[in-house]
Amino acid sequence: MIRSEAEFVALPTNPERIEGFFLVNEGNMGSNKCTVDHFDFRTGGYLRNIYPERNPDVVKELGDVGNDIAIHDGRLYVVVNCSNMVEVMDVYTARHIGSVDIPNCRYIVFDGDRAYVSSYAGPVQIDPNARPGKVVEIDTRTLRITRETVVGYQPEEMVVVNGRLYVANSGGYRFPNYDRRVSVVDLGTFEVVNTIDVAINLHRMEKDRYGRIYVSSRGDYYGTGSDIFVIDAATEQVVGNLGIPASEMCMDDDLLYTISTEWNYTTGKNEVSYAVYDTAADERRPGNFITDGSEKKIALPYGLAVNPETKEIFVCDATDYVTPGYLYCFSPEGKLQWKVRTGDIPAHIVFSEYEFY
């Protein structure tokens, strides 16, 4: 049996609601090294690679490239991209409950007792003739696929607003002919009822409390840079852009936190930036949300999350993509509190209201 590794990195606290979080490490493609870590706010303990210890009979463990993680109704969901499945666990114990086979699956969202998973619906390869992707609906009570609908090319993140599912299409496999549309799916009929022209190579999505949807464009890595575009959900029209590059976004109350690690083939390097946008005031806050200069220690910012209770900010460092990364915890004021070694390519965090044992 492979044992998890424990490390105490913070002082114990007494949270009112958020007991801890799970972090999925993607693992380099083809390495079969997707792992899940857990942090407990009550003890300050960080557990690395909990899945094989809790599931010694599961062959190949979690699989190849963990692309998303979520919690719904006492279950923990991990979308494992190149293993073509969504793994479902008990959130209290991380023990295997079941899995759902979905080809080249990407991200997951929920509405009631249904889960929605975006899928490239084809092999992992650059192909100018790559087929359109799809969204798969899962009954979370039975873990059975109930409906599917075709969307744009290589769909990524999604949000649900007023009974409609908004899907960011990238078209990444069809380079240089990227997709630039958001598909709008009516959850009643499960049909695409609208497409919104936004910008090329769409990726991340967040929504605010004012009926706006924020969708990031990765650009083309040459002359067209990354940006965040704003959609009014009531009119389903693009109403502006923020002028902020983003490879990761995280909404906490009215604040949209972003990090950007923007590769440019012309310059041959990454441009790294950190920003906060106030969605209530419709303005970017000045400066960097890391205020003590410790961002200089982060080699490759890759994942981002904000604790909704304490407002602590978490930044994942993928280092070089092939060796263990690090997780940095910052105070709400942007001061480094602690860091810990993770698995390879730490990327996605979900906060849990459930006690883990």
N, C-alpha and C positions, 0 to 999 in steps of 0.2 A: 504494500500500500504506500502511495506517495502522501507524505504528511504535509499539511500546510505549515507555513513559517509564521511565527508570531513575533511582533516587535512593538514595544510600547513607545509611542512617539509624542503623546500629549498628556496633559493632566486630565484625570477623570472629571466629568461634568455631570450635571443633572438636567438633561433636556426635558422640556415640556412635551415635545411632540416628535422631533426627529431623533430617532434612536441611533442611526448610523447611515452608512451608504455602501453600495456595491460599486466596484469599478471593474470594467471589462478591459483587459489588455488584448489588443487586436492580434498580436503575433504576426510576424512577417508572412506574406502570402507563400503558401507551399510548405510552411514549417510545422503546421499542425500544433501551434503553440498558443491558441486562444486560451486565456485563463481569466478567472474572476477572483478579485480580492475583496475583503470586507474590512471596514473601519467601524469601531464601536465607540460612540461618544461617551458612554458611561464609564468605560474603562480606559479610554485612550489607546486601546490596542488595535494594531493593524495586522490582519491575517492575509498572507499571500497564498494564492493558488488553493482555494478551498474546495474546488469541485472534485478532484480525484479522491480526496480523503472521504468526502461525503458520498461518493458514488464509485466505489472500487470496482464494481462489475460492469461499468460502462466502458466499452472498448473505444480507444482513441480519445477518450475524455471529451472535451468540448469541441474540438475540431479546428478548422482552418479559417481564420480571420473573423473575429468578433466585431460586428459592425454597429450594434446598437444594444441597449439594455433598458428595460422598463419593468415597473411593478404595477400589477392590477389585481384586485380582489385576492390578496394573499398569495399571489404567484409571481415569481420572478421569470422574466422572459429575456433570453439572449438571442439576438439574430446573428447566425453564423453564416456569413456570406458565401465563402467558397466551399463550405460543407453542405450548402443548399438546404438549410433547416433552421427552424426556430426551436430552441431548447426551452423547455418549461420546467421550472423547479418550484419547490415549496420555499416561500420567502423566509420562513423561520429557520430552516435547516439546510437549504440549498440542495436538497435531495431531488433527484430526477422524478418528474411526474409523467412527462411524455414529450413528444416532439412532433413538429409539423414539417413535412417536406415541401420546400418552396425553392425553385431554382434561382440561384444568384440573388438571394433576398438581401434587402438593404436596411430598411427602417420600419418601425412599428409605432402605431398610435391606437387609441382605444375610444370607443363610444358605446356606453352601456355594456352589454354583454358580448360585444363584438370587437375583435382586433382587426386592424388593417395593416397589411405588410406590403411595402413596395418591392417590386421584383424586376430585374433586368430581363427575365424570362428567356435567357439564352446563355451560351458559354461565356467565360471570362476571356474576352479577346477584343482587340481593336478590329473593327470591321465596318467599312463604309456602308455596308448593306445590313448592318445589325437590325434585328427586328424591333418593333415597338415593345415597350415594357408593359407591365400590368400591376394592378393592385388586387391582392387576395384578401378576402374576408374570412375570418376564423370565428367560429362559435367558441367563446372562451370556456363554456361549461363542458363541452365535449371534445374540444381541440380538433374539430372537423372543419374542413374548408366548406363554406356554404355558397360563396359566390366569387366570381372573378370579373374584372373589367379591364379592357385594354386602354392604356393611357398614352403618354408620349414616349420618347426614346430615353432609355436609361433613367427611370424615375428615382428620385432620392427622398428627401424628407417630406413630411405631410403635416397638416394641421386640420382640425375639425372646427368649423364655425357654422352655427345655425343649421345643422343638419346637412352640411355640405363638406366634402373632403377636398382639400386643396393639395395638389401634388406638384412638386417642383421637378421638372424634367431637365436632365442635363445634356443628353445626347453625346456623352463623353466617349462612347465607343466609336462614334461616327465622325470623329475629328478629321478635318477641320469644320465639318458641317454640324455644329452643335445645335441641339434643340434650344428653344428660347421661350417655351410656353409653360404656363401653369395649367394643368388640367383640373377642371371642377367636376366632381362626381356627386350626384344626388344620392344620398345614402338610402333613400326610400326605394328608388328604382335601380340603383347601382349602375347608372349609366352616366357617361360624360355629357354634361349639359352645357358646358361652356369651355373655351380655352382663352387664356389671357396672355397676350404677347408681352413679355417682360424684358428679357436680356439673355445673352447666350450663357450656356453652361451653368444652369441653376443648381442649387445644392441645399443650403440650410433654410429652415422656416421657423418662425416664431410668430405668436399673435399677442396683441396687447388687449387691455380691457376696453378700448375705445373703438373696437371693430376694425382694426387695421392688422394686416398681415405683412410681415417683413420676410423677404426672400433674398438670399445672397446669390450673386453671380460670381463665378470664379474667373470670368474673363477667358482669354485664350492663351495666357502665359507669355504673350509677346507684347503687342501694342495696346491691347484692350485689357485694362486692369479690372480687379475685383471691385464690387460695390454692393450696397444693400438697397433694394427697391421696396417701395411701400405700396400695398394694394388696399384699397377701400373695399371691405367685404360686402358692403351694402350695394355698391354699384359694380363691383368686380372690375374696377379700372385701376391702372397704375396712377398714383397721385403724386409721386415724387421719388427721389433717391436721397440717401444720406451722405454720399460722398465718403463713405467709410469702407475700406476693404475688410473682408471677413472670411476666414476659413472656419471659424467656430462662432456661434452665437448662443447666448443664454439670457432668457428673460427672467428678471426677479422684480416683482411688483411693477413699477413703472420704468425700471431701468433695464436697458438692453446692453449687456456686456458683450464685447467682441474681442477676439484675438485674430490676427492675420499673420500667416506664414506664407507669403505670396512669392512663389517661384517665378522667375523671369528668365526665359531662355536667351534673351538678348544680352542681359547683364551677367547671366550665369550664377546668380545668387538669390537667396531669399531676402525679402524685405519683411521685417517683423514689426508689428505694431499692436498696441493694446488701446481700447477705447471704451467709453460708456456713453450711451445715448439716452437722454431723458425723454421718454415717449409722451409724458404729460406736458412738458414744456416745449416739445418739438425742437430740441437743441442738443448738440453734443456738449458734454461736460469737458472742461479744459483738462489737459494733461493725461497722464497714464494712471490706471487704477492701482498699479503697483507703485508705491510712493517712496520706498526706501532704497531703490537702486538694485534690488536683488533680482530683477528680471535679467540682469547681465549674467546670472548663473544658469539661466534656462537656455539650453542649447537649441531646442526645437519645440516651441509651444504647440501643443497638439489637441488637448482637450480642455474643457472649461465648464465649471459648474459653480453655483452660488447656493449655499445653505439657506433655505427660505426662512428658517427660524433665527439663526445667529448672524446671517449675512456674511459669514466667512466665505472667501473666494478661493476656489481650488483650480490650479493650473497643472495640467499634465505635460511632462517633458518627454518626448519620444527619443531624445538623445540622437542616436544614429540609425534608428529603425531596426537594428539587428541585435542589440544588447539591451539589458534591462533599463527601463526608464525610471523617472522619478515623479512623485506627486508633491506639489508645493501647496501649503495652506497659508493664506494671508488673512489678516484681520480685516474687518470692514473698512478700516482706514488705509489698507494696502501695505501693512507691515508683515514681513515674513514671521510666521509662528513656528512652523515645523516643516520638514520634508522627509520623505520616506522612499526607499527603493520599491519599485513595482515589478511587474512582468514586462515583457517586450511590447512596446508601443501602447502605453496607457492612453485611453482615448475617451471612454464614455462612462459617466457617473449617474447613478440614480439614488436619491435619498429615500430612506425607509423609515416608516413609522412603526415598524414591527421589530420586536426584540429578537435578536439572532442568537441561537444557541446550538 
